[in-house]
Amino acid sequence: MAKITFDGIEVDVPDGTTILNAARTIGGGIVPPAMCYYTPLKGSGGKCRACLVRVAAGSAKDPRPMPKLVASCVTPVQDGMVVENTTSEQVLNVRKGIVEMLLINHPLDCPVCDQAGECDLQNFAFEHGVSTTRYEEERRTFEKIDIGPLIQLHMTRCILCYRCVYTADQLTEKRVHGVLGRGDAAEIGTYIENIIDNEFSGNVIDVCPVGALTDKTFRFKQRVWFTKPVNAHRDCENPKCCGKVVLWYKGKDVLRVTARKDQYGEVKEWICNTCRFDKKETSDWTLEGPAHIDRSSVISANHYELPVLNAQVIADLPESSVRDLEQNPPMRLGN
């Protein structure tokens, strides 16, 4: 085990844990943002530089600070390490520069982007960006590429996080897309106009942190904050599919189906294209209840999460209230 100090908080983590995952064991607002790192995907991380932190002391044996900021998603902890994130002015200033770099070629099309409201880049820019840009050159543009009937590619929105490439590489046996070109000409594409049609291709939509890869079957249908997410599951015929999903309702209609994500926006269990694109009737699923929505998310608009009162831990709660809570327990989410 290694003991590190992260923003003044001591925590013990297993040897080999990255600084980012060590921060996640603490949780809260001190966790560095991550635009390319994705826990289930081997090899991800170290590309977007959004998670840079300052190592004020390398270890107990060598307490010298690291000369430069390091990517917390790929840097392992050392016993006695001291890390600064939100407490370092240098880190916060550099993070503003990272936001500016990611937005240099990004189109200002949030009002028409299907990812709006659940976009990691939107959240990152809101928390760490500035309201103006110094960039005056012409933005990058790409020829539109059709990668199939289910997934829409907007290359101008891509930040080259490589998540979709790792997903296709590690979930399927026939990856047909990747990063073509170099430098500012690098782009996600398929060589000789192939289409992405394997059984788990839809998962690239869930892992994309921006609106570069979106669901064609959900395209322009509804804003996510006008929909109601509900957890559901089914016994899928595909042994690799977990069958656990989130159904996004508008009224009684299921507009889209996505895999479930954790508090850091990561999918832990993957779903197949049959569950994602073909099963859009409530009768296809066993409903579990409303999905939890982070109150800081714009999706929470018009969705009210009521506090769950535990009569056993609330002193002097009236007997009538205890009776009411036992007979009519409050719902976790309503609208």
KOLGU-950766 format. One record per atom (N, C-alpha, C, O): z, x, y; residue in three letters. Coordinates in steps of 0.2 Angstrom, whole numbers, plus 5000, padded with zeros to 4 digits. Example, Ala and Ser with C-alpha at 12.3 -4.5 7.8 and 13.67 -1.06 7.14 Angstrom:
% residues 2
503950664972ALA 503950624978ALA 503950664984ALA 504250714983ALA 503550644989SER 503650684995SER 503950645000SER 504050675006SER 
% end
This chain:
% residues 335
500050044994MET 500050005000MET 500050045006MET 500350105006MET 499750025012ALA 499750055018ALA 500050015023ALA 499849955024ALA 500450045027LYS 500750005033LYS 500350025039LYS 500350085041LYS 500049975043ILE 499749995049ILE 500049945055ILE 500349895053ILE 499949965061THR 500149925067THR 499549905070THR 499149945073THR 499449845071PHE 498849815074PHE 499049775080PHE 499449725079PHE 498849795086ASP 499049765092ASP 499849755092ASP 500049695094ASP 500249805090GLY 500949795090GLY 501249765084GLY 501849755084GLY 500849735080ILE 501149705074ILE 501049745068ILE 500449765066ILE 501549755064GLU 501549795058GLU 501349745052GLU 501649695052GLU 500949775048VAL 500749735042VAL 500649785036VAL 500349835037VAL 500849765030ASP 500649805024ASP 500049775020ASP 500049715019ASP 499649815019VAL 499049795015VAL 498849845010VAL 499049905010VAL 498449825005PRO 498249864999PRO 497849925002PRO 497449915007PRO 497849984999ASP 497450045001ASP 496750025000ASP 496549984995ASP 496350045004GLY 495550025004GLY 495449965008GLY 494849955009GLY 495849925011THR 495749875015THR 495449895021THR 495649945024THR 494949855024THR 494649875030THR 495149845036THR 495549805035THR 495049875042ILE 495449855047ILE 495349785049ILE 495849755051ILE 494749765048LEU 494649685050LEU 495049645045LEU 495349595047LEU 494949655039ASN 495349615034ASN 496149625035ASN 496449575033ASN 496349685037ALA 497049685038ALA 497249645044ALA 497749615044ALA 496849645049ALA 496949595055ALA 496949525053ALA 497349485055ALA 496549505048ARG 496449435046ARG 497149415042ARG 497249355041ARG 497449465039THR 498049445035THR 498649425041THR 499049385039THR 498549455047ILE 498949435052ILE 498749365055ILE 499149315056ILE 498049355056GLY 497749295059GLY 497849285066GLY 498149335070GLY 497649235069GLY 497749215076GLY 497149245080GLY 496649265078GLY 497349255086GLY 496849275091GLY 496749345091GLY 496249375095GLY 497149385088ILE 497049455088ILE 496449485083ILE 496349545083ILE 496249435079VAL 495749455074VAL 495049475078VAL 494849435081VAL 494749535076PRO 494149545080PRO 493549505078PRO 493549485072PRO 493149485082PRO 492549445080PRO 492049485075PRO 492049545075PRO 491649445071ALA 491249485067ALA 490549435067ALA 490549385065ALA 490049475068MET 489349435068MET 488949455062MET 488449415060MET 489049515059CYS 488649535053CYS 489049535047CYS 488849525041CYS 489749555047TYR 490149555041TYR 490249495038TYR 490349445041TYR 490249495031TYR 490349435027TYR 490649445021TYR 490349485017TYR 491249435020THR 491649455014THR 491349445008THR 491349495004THR 491049395006PRO 490749384999PRO 490149434998PRO 489949444992PRO 489849455003LEU 489149495003LEU 489349575003LEU 489549595008LEU 489149604997LYS 489249674997LYS 488749715002LYS 488149695002LYS 489049765005GLY 488549795010GLY 488549775017GLY 488249805021GLY 488749715018SER 488749685025SER 489249715029SER 489749745027SER 489049715036GLY 489549745041GLY 489249805044GLY 488849845041GLY 489549825050GLY 489349885053GLY 488649885057GLY 488449935059GLY 488349825058LYS 487749825062LYS 487749795069LYS 487449815073LYS 488249745070CYS 488249705076CYS 488649745081CYS 488649735087CYS 489149785079ARG 489649815083ARG 490149765087ARG 490449795091ARG 490149705085ALA 490549655088ALA 491349675087ALA 491749655091ALA 491449705081CYS 492149705079CYS 492449775081CYS 492949795078CYS 492149815086LEU 492449875087LEU 493149875090LEU 493349835094LEU 493549925087VAL 494249925089VAL 494450005091VAL 494050045089VAL 494950015094ARG 495250085096ARG 495750095091ARG 496250065090ARG 495650155087VAL 496150185083VAL 496550235087VAL 496350285088VAL 497150215089ALA 497650255093ALA 497950315089ALA 498150365092ALA 498050295083ALA 498350345078ALA 497950345071ALA 497950285068ALA 497650395069GLY 497350395063GLY 497750375057GLY 497550335052GLY 498250415056SER 498750405050SER 499450435052SER 499450465057SER 499850425047ALA 500550455048ALA 500450535048ALA 500850575051ALA 500050555043LYS 499950625042LYS 499550665048LYS 499650715050LYS 499050625051ASP 498650645056ASP 498650595062ASP 498150555062ASP 499150595066PRO 499250545071PRO 498750545077PRO 498750505082PRO 498250595077ARG 497750595082ARG 497350535083ARG 497150505078ARG 497150515089PRO 496750455090PRO 496050475088PRO 495850535088PRO 495650425085MET 494950435084MET 494550445090MET 494750405095MET 494050485091PRO 493750495097PRO 493350445100PRO 493250435106PRO 493150395096LYS 492650345098LYS 492950275095LYS 493350275090LYS 492750225098LEU 492850155095LEU 492550155088LEU 492050175087LEU 492850115083VAL 492650115076VAL 492450045074VAL 492849995077VAL 492050025070ALA 491849965068ALA 492449945063ALA 492449975057ALA 492849895064SER 493349875060SER 493149845053SER 493549845049SER 492549825053CYS 492349785046CYS 492249835041CYS 492149815035CYS 492049905043VAL 491949955038VAL 492350015038VAL 492250055034VAL 492850015042THR 493350065042THR 493950055038THR 494350005040THR 494150095033PRO 494750075029PRO 495350095033PRO 495350145037PRO 495850065031VAL 496550085034VAL 496850145031VAL 496650165025VAL 497250175035GLN 497650235032GLN 498450215034GLN 498550185039GLN 498850245030ASP 499550235031ASP 499750265037ASP 499650325039ASP 500050225042GLY 500350245048GLY 499850235054GLY 499950255059GLY 499250205052MET 498750195057MET 498950145062MET 499250095061MET 498750165069VAL 498950115074VAL 498250095077VAL 497850135079VAL 498150025078VAL 497450005080VAL 497649955086VAL 498049915086VAL 497149965091GLU 497149925097GLU 496549875097GLU 496049905097GLU 496649815098ASN 496049765099ASN 496149735106ASN 495849755111ASN 496549675106THR 496549635112THR 497049675117THR 497049655123THR 497349725115THR 497849765120THR 497449825123THR 497749855127THR 496849835121SER 496449885124SER 495949865129SER 495449825127SER 495949885135GLU 495549865140GLU 494849895138GLU 494349865140GLU 494849955135GLN 494149985134GLN 493849945128GLN 493249935129GLN 494149925123VAL 493849875118VAL 493549815121VAL 493049795120VAL 493949785126LEU 493749725129LEU 493149735133LEU 492649695133LEU 493049785137ASN 492549805141ASN 491849815137ASN 491349795138ASN 491949855131VAL 491449875127VAL 491149805124VAL 490549805123VAL 491649765122ARG 491449705119ARG 490949655123ARG 490549625121ARG 491149665130LYS 490649625134LYS 489949655134LYS 489449625135LYS 489949725134GLY 489249755133GLY 488949735127GLY 488349725127GLY 489249725121ILE 488949705115ILE 488649635116ILE 488149625113ILE 489049595119VAL 488749525120VAL 488149525124VAL 487649495122VAL 488149565129GLU 487549575133GLU 486949605129GLU 486349575130GLU 487049655125MET 486549675121MET 486249625116MET 485649615115MET 486749585113LEU 486449535108LEU 486049475112LEU 485649445109LEU 486249465118LEU 485849415122LEU 485249435126LEU 484949395129LEU 485149505125ILE 484549525129ILE 483849495127ILE 483549475132ILE 483749485121ASN 483149455119ASN 483249375116ASN 482749345114ASN 483849355117HIS 484049285114HIS 483749235119HIS 483949235125HIS 483349185117PRO 483149135121PRO 483649085123PRO 484149075120PRO 483649065129LEU 484149015132LEU 483948945130LEU 483748905134LEU 483948935123ASP 483748865121ASP 484248825117ASP 484148795113ASP 484948845119CYS 485448805116CYS 485448735116CYS 485648695112CYS 485148705122PRO 485148635122PRO 484648605117PRO 484748545115PRO 484248635114VAL 483748615109VAL 483848645102VAL 483548625097VAL 484348685101CYS 484448725095CYS 484948685091CYS 485448665093CYS 484748675084ASP 485148635080ASP 485848675078ASP 486248645076ASP 485848735080GLN 486548775078GLN 487048765084GLN 487648785083GLN 486848735089ALA 487248725095ALA 487848685093ALA 487848635089ALA 488448715095GLY 489048675093GLY 489448715087GLY 490048705086GLY 489048755083GLU 489348785077GLU 489048855077GLU 489048885072GLU 488848885083CYS 488548945083CYS 489049005085CYS 489448995090CYS 489049055080ASP 489549105082ASP 489349145088ASP 489849175091ASP 488749155090LEU 488549185096LEU 488749155102LEU 488949185107LEU 488749085102GLN 488949045107GLN 489749055108GLN 489949075114GLN 490049055103ASN 490849065103ASN 490949135106ASN 491449145110ASN 490549185103PHE 490649255105PHE 490549265113PHE 490949305116PHE 489949235115ALA 489849245122ALA 490349205127ALA 490449235132ALA 490549155124PHE 491049115128PHE 491649155129PHE 491949155134PHE 491949185124GLU 492549215124GLU 492549285127GLU 493049315130GLU 491949325126HIS 491949395128HIS 491349415133HIS 491349465135HIS 490949365134GLY 490349375138GLY 490449365146GLY 490949355148GLY 489949385150VAL 489949375157VAL 489449325159VAL 488949305155VAL 489449295165SER 489049235167SER 488349265169SER 487949215170SER 488249325170THR 487649345173THR 487349405168THR 487749425164THR 486749415169THR 486449475165THR 486049525170THR 485849505175THR 486049585167ARG 485649635171ARG 484949645169ARG 484649685172ARG 484849615163TYR 484149625160TYR 483649595164TYR 483649535166TYR 483049635166GLU 482549605170GLU 481849615166GLU 481349585169GLU 481849645160GLU 481249655157GLU 481049585153GLU 481349545153GLU 480449595150GLU 480149535147GLU 480549525140GLU 480649585137GLU 480649475138ARG 481049465132ARG 480549465126ARG 479949455126ARG 480849485120ARG 480449495114ARG 480149425112ARG 480549375112ARG 479549425109THR 479249365106THR 478949385099THR 478749445098THR 478949335095PHE 478649345088PHE 478149285087PHE 478249235089PHE 477649305082GLU 477249245080GLU 477649205075GLU 478049235071GLU 477549145075LYS 477949095071LYS 477749105063LYS 477149105062LYS 478249105059ILE 478049115052ILE 478349055048ILE 478949035049ILE 477949025044ASP 478148965040ASP 478448995033ASP 478049025029ASP 479148985032ILE 479449015026ILE 479548965021ILE 479948975016ILE 479248905021GLY 479348845017GLY 479548785020GLY 479648775026GLY 479648735016PRO 479748665018PRO 480448645020PRO 480648595022PRO 480948695018LEU 481648675018LEU 482048715024LEU 482548695026LEU 481748775025ILE 482048825030ILE 481648835036ILE 481048855035ILE 481948835042GLN 481548845048GLN 481748915051GLN 482348925052GLN 481248955052LEU 481449025055LEU 481249025062LEU 480649015064LEU 481749045066HIS 481649055073HIS 481849135075HIS 482349145076HIS 481349175074MET 481449245074MET 481749265081MET 482049315082MET 481549235087THR 481749255093THR 482549245094THR 482849275098THR 482849205090ARG 483549195090ARG 483949245086ARG 484549255086ARG 483549285081CYS 483849325076CYS 484249385080CYS 483949415084CYS 484849405077ILE 485149465080ILE 485149525074ILE 485549565075ILE 484749515069LEU 484649565064LEU 485349585061LEU 485549645060LEU 485749535058CYS 486349545055CYS 486349565048CYS 486749585045CYS 485749545045TYR 485549555038TYR 485949515033TYR 485849525027TYR 486349465035ARG 486649425031ARG 486149385026ARG 486349385020ARG 485649355029CYS 485149315024CYS 484849365019CYS 484749335014CYS 484749425021VAL 484449475016VAL 484949485010VAL 484749485005VAL 485549505012TYR 486049515007TYR 486149455003TYR 486249454997TYR 486149395006THR 486249335002THR 485749324997THR 485849314991THR 485049324999ALA 484549324994ALA 484549374989ALA 484349364983ALA 484749434991ASP 484749494986ASP 485249484981ASP 485149504975ASP 485849454983GLN 486449454978GLN 486449384974GLN 486849384969GLN 486149334977LEU 486249274974LEU 485649254969LEU 485649214964LEU 485049284971THR 484449264967THR 484149334964THR 484349384966THR 483649314960GLU 483249374957GLU 482649384960GLU 482249434958GLU 482449344964LYS 481749344967LYS 481749344975LYS 481549294978LYS 482049394978ARG 482049394985ARG 481349414988ARG 481049464986ARG 481149374992VAL 480449374995VAL 480449395002VAL 479949405005VAL 481049395006HIS 481049405013HIS 481549465014HIS 481949485010HIS 481449495020GLY 481849555022GLY 481649575029GLY 481349535033GLY 481849635031VAL 481749655038VAL 481149695038VAL 481149745035VAL 480649675042LEU 480049715042LEU 479949745049LEU 480249725054LEU 479649805049GLY 479649845056GLY 480249885057GLY 480749885054GLY 480249915063ARG 480749955065ARG 480849945073ARG 480449925076ARG 481449975075GLY 481649965082GLY 481649895085GLY 481849845081GLY 481349895091ASP 481349825094ASP 480749785091ASP 480649725092ASP 480349805086ALA 479849775082ALA 480149745076ALA 479749705072ALA 480749755074ALA 481049735068ALA 481149665068ALA 481349635073ALA 480949625062GLU 481049555062GLU 481149535054GLU 480949575050GLU 481449475054ILE 481549445047ILE 480849415045ILE 480549375049ILE 480549425039GLY 479949395038GLY 479849405030GLY 480249435026GLY 479249375028THR 479049375021THR 478349415021THR 477949395025THR 478349465016TYR 477749495016TYR 477149455013TYR 477249425008TYR 476549455016ILE 475949415014ILE 476149345014ILE 475949305009ILE 476549315019GLU 476649245020GLU 476849215014GLU 476649155012GLU 477349245010ASN 477649205005ASN 478149155007ASN 478349155013ASN 478349105003ILE 478849055005ILE 479449065001ILE 479449094995ILE 480049045004ILE 480649055001ILE 480848994997ILE 480948945000ILE 480848994990ASP 480848934986ASP 481348944980ASP 481248904976ASP 481748994980ASN 482248994975ASN 482748944975ASN 482848914980ASN 483148934970GLU 483648884969GLU 484248884974GLU 484548834975GLU 484348944976PHE 484948954981PHE 484748984988PHE 485149004991PHE 484148964989SER 483848994996SER 484248965002SER 484248995007SER 484448895001GLY 484748865006GLY 485348895009GLY 485648885015GLY 485648945005ASN 486348975007ASN 486149025013ASN 486649035017ASN 485549045014VAL 485449085020VAL 485549045027VAL 485649075032VAL 485548975026ILE 485648935032ILE 486348945034ILE 486548945040ILE 486848935029ASP 487548935030ASP 487749005033ASP 488249015037ASP 487449065030VAL 487749125032VAL 487449155039VAL 487749195042VAL 486949125041CYS 486649145048CYS 487149125054CYS 487349065054CYS 487349175058PRO 487749165063PRO 487449135069PRO 487849105074PRO 486849125069VAL 486449095075VAL 486049045073VAL 486049025067VAL 485549025077GLY 485048975075GLY 484448995073GLY 483848965073GLY 484449065070ALA 483749085067ALA 483549055061ALA 482949045060ALA 483949035057LEU 483849005051LEU 484148935050LEU 484748925050LEU 483748875051THR 484048815051THR 483748765046THR 483248785043THR 484148715045ASP 483948665039ASP 483348615042ASP 483448585047ASP 482748625039LYS 482148585042LYS 482348505041LYS 482048465044LYS 482648495035THR 482848425034THR 483248395039THR 483348325040THR 483648435043PHE 484148405048PHE 483848425055PHE 484148405060PHE 483248445056ARG 482948475062ARG 482948415067ARG 482648365066ARG 483248425073PHE 483248375078PHE 483548305077PHE 483348265080PHE 483848305071LYS 484148235070LYS 484748215073LYS 484848155075LYS 485248255074GLN 485848245078GLN 486248305080GLN 486148355077GLN 486648295085ARG 487048355087ARG 487648345082ARG 487948295080ARG 487948405080VAL 488448415075VAL 489148375078VAL 489448345074VAL 489248375084TRP 489848345087TRP 489748265087TRP 490248235088TRP 489248245085PHE 489148165084PHE 489148145077PHE 489148095075PHE 489248195073THR 489348185066THR 490048195063THR 490448215066THR 490148165057LYS 490848165054LYS 490748205048LYS 490448185043LYS 491148265047PRO 491148305041PRO 491648275036PRO 492248265038PRO 491448275030VAL 491848245025VAL 491748295018VAL 491248305016VAL 492348315016ASN 492348355010ASN 492148315004ASN 492348255003ASN 491748334999ALA 491548304993ALA 491348354988ALA 491248414989ALA 491248324982HIS 491048374976HIS 490748324971HIS 490748264971HIS 490348364966ARG 490048334961ARG 489948384955ARG 490048444956ARG 489848364949ASP 489748404943ASP 489048424943ASP 488648384941ASP 488848484946CYS 488148504947CYS 487948534940CYS 488348564936CYS 487348524938GLU 487048544932GLU 486948624932GLU 486848654927GLU 486848654938ASN 486748724939ASN 487448754938ASN 487948744942ASN 487548804933PRO 488148834932PRO 488348874937PRO 488948894938PRO 487948904941LYS 488048944947LYS 488348914953LYS 488548944958LYS 488248844953CYS 488348804959CYS 489048774958CYS 489248754953CYS 489448784964CYS 490148754963CYS 490148684964CYS 490648654962CYS 489748654967GLY 489648584968GLY 490148554973GLY 490248494974GLY 490448604977LYS 490948584983LYS 490648584989LYS 490348644991LYS 490548534993VAL 490148534999VAL 490548495005VAL 491048465004VAL 490148495011VAL 490348455016VAL 489748415018VAL 489248435019VAL 489948345018LEU 489348295019LEU 489448285027LEU 490048265029LEU 488948285031TRP 488948275038TRP 488648205039TRP 488048195038TRP 489048155041TYR 488848085041TYR 488748065049TYR 489048095053TYR 488248015049LYS 488147985055LYS 488147905053LYS 487647885051LYS 488647875055GLY 488747805052GLY 488847815044GLY 489247845042GLY 488447775041LYS 488447785033LYS 487947825030LYS 487847835024LYS 487547865035ASP 486947905032ASP 487247975032ASP 487548005037ASP 487048015027VAL 487148085026VAL 486548115029VAL 486048115026VAL 486748155034LEU 486148185038LEU 486048255035LEU 485448275035LEU 486548285033ARG 486448355029ARG 487048375025ARG 487548335025ARG 486948425021VAL 487448445016VAL 487548515017VAL 487048555017VAL 488148545018THR 488248615018THR 488748635014THR 489148595011THR 488848705012ALA 489348735008ALA 489948735013ALA 489948725019ALA 490548735010ARG 491148735013ARG 491348805016ARG 491148855013ARG 491548815022LYS 491748875025LYS 492448885026LYS 492848835027LYS 492748945027ASP 493448955028ASP 493548965036ASP 493048945039ASP 494148985038GLN 494348985045GLN 493949035048GLN 493849035055GLN 493649085045TYR 493149135048TYR 492449125047TYR 492049165049TYR 492249055045GLY 491549035045GLY 491249065039GLY 490549075039GLY 491549085034GLU 491249115028GLU 491249075022GLU 491749035021GLU 490749065018VAL 490649035012VAL 490949075006VAL 490649125005VAL 491349045003LYS 491649074997LYS 491349054991LYS 491249094986LYS 491148994990GLU 490748964984GLU 490148934986GLU 490048894991GLU 489548964983TRP 488948944985TRP 488648874981TRP 488948854976TRP 488148844985ILE 487948784982ILE 487148794981ILE 486848834984ILE 486848754976CYS 486148754975CYS 485748714980CYS 486048674983CYS 485148724979ASN 484648674984ASN 484648604982ASN 484548564986ASN 484748594975THR 484848524973THR 485348484977THR 485248434979THR 485948514977CYS 486548484980CYS 486448484988CYS 486648434991CYS 486148534990ARG 486048534998ARG 485448495000ARG 485548455005ARG 484948484997PHE 484348455000PHE 484148384996PHE 483848344999PHE 484348374990ASP 484148314986ASP 484648264985ASP 484548204984ASP 485348284986LYS 485848234985LYS 486148214992LYS 486648244994LYS 485848164995LYS 486048145002LYS 486248065002LYS 486148035007LYS 486448044996GLU 486747974995GLU 487447984994GLU 487648024990GLU 487847944997THR 488647944996THR 488747934988THR 489247964986THR 488347894985SER 488447884978SER 488347944973SER 488547944968SER 488047994976ASP 487948054972ASP 488548094972ASP 488648144968ASP 489048084976TRP 489648124977TRP 490348084976TRP 490348024976TRP 490848124974THR 491548104974THR 491848124981THR 491948184982THR 492048084985LEU 492248094992LEU 493048114991LEU 493448084988LEU 493248174995GLU 493848194995GLU 494248175001GLU 494848175001GLU 493948175007GLY 494248155013GLY 493948195019GLY 493548245017GLY 494148185025PRO 493848215031PRO 493948285031PRO 494548315029PRO 493448325032ALA 493548405033ALA 493948425039ALA 493948385044ALA 494348475038HIS 494748495044HIS 494248525049HIS 493848565047HIS 494448515055ILE 494048545061ILE 494448585065ILE 494948555068ILE 494348645067ASP 494748685072ASP 494648645079ASP 494148625081ASP 495248635082ARG 495348605088ARG 494948645094ARG 494748615099ARG 494848705093SER 494448745098SER 493648735097SER 493348755102SER 493448705092SER 492748685091SER 492548625095SER 492848575095SER 491848635097VAL 491648575101VAL 491448515096VAL 491448465098VAL 491448535089ILE 491348485084ILE 491948435084ILE 491848375082ILE 492548455086SER 493148415086SER 493048355091SER 493548315092SER 492548355096ALA 492548305101ALA 492448235097ALA 492048225093ALA 492948195099ASN 492948125096ASN 493248125089ASN 493248065086ASN 493448175087HIS 493848175080HIS 494548195081HIS 494648255084HIS 494948155080TYR 495648165082TYR 496048185075TYR 496148135071TYR 496348235075GLU 496848255070GLU 497548245071GLU 497848275076GLU 497848195068LEU 498548175069LEU 499048225066LEU 498848245061LEU 499548235069PRO 500048275066PRO 500348245060PRO 500548185060PRO 500548285055VAL 500848265049VAL 501548275050VAL 501748335050VAL 501948225050LEU 502648225051LEU 503048235044LEU 502948185040LEU 503448285044ASN 503848285038ASN 504548265039ASN 504948295043ASN 504748205037ALA 505348175038ALA 505948225036ALA 506548215039ALA 505848265031GLN 506348305029GLN 506548365033GLN 507148385033GLN 506148385038VAL 506248435042VAL 506348415049VAL 506448465054VAL 506348355051ILE 506448335058ILE 507148295058ILE 507248245055ILE 507548325062ALA 508248305063ALA 508248235066ALA 507848225071ALA 508648195064ASP 508848135067ASP 508248085068ASP 508148055073ASP 507748085063LEU 507248045064LEU 507447975062LEU 507747965057LEU 507347925066PRO 507547855064PRO 507347835057PRO 506747845055PRO 507747795054GLU 507647775047GLU 506947725047GLU 506647725042GLU 506847695052SER 506247645052SER 505647695053SER 505147675049SER 505647745056SER 505147795056SER 504947825050SER 504447835047SER 505547845046VAL 505447875040VAL 505147825035VAL 504747845031VAL 505347765035ARG 505047705031ARG 504347695032ARG 503947695028ARG 504147695039ASP 503447685041ASP 503047745038ASP 502447735036ASP 503247805039LEU 502947865037LEU 502747865029LEU 502247885027LEU 503247845026GLU 503247845018GLU 502747785016GLU 502347795011GLU 502747735020GLN 502347675018GLN 501547685020GLN 501147665017GLN 501547715026ASN 500847725030ASN 500847795032ASN 500847805038ASN 500747845028PRO 500647915030PRO 500047925034PRO 499547895033PRO 500147965040PRO 499547975044PRO 498948005041PRO 499048055037PRO 498347985043MET 497748015041MET 497748085044MET 497948095049MET 497348135040ARG 497348195043ARG 496748195049ARG 496848235053ARG 496248155048LEU 495748155053LEU 495448085054LEU 495348055049LEU 495348065060GLY 494948005061GLY 494548005067GLY 494448055070GLY 494147955068ASN 493747955074ASN 493647885076ASN 493347875081ASN 
% end
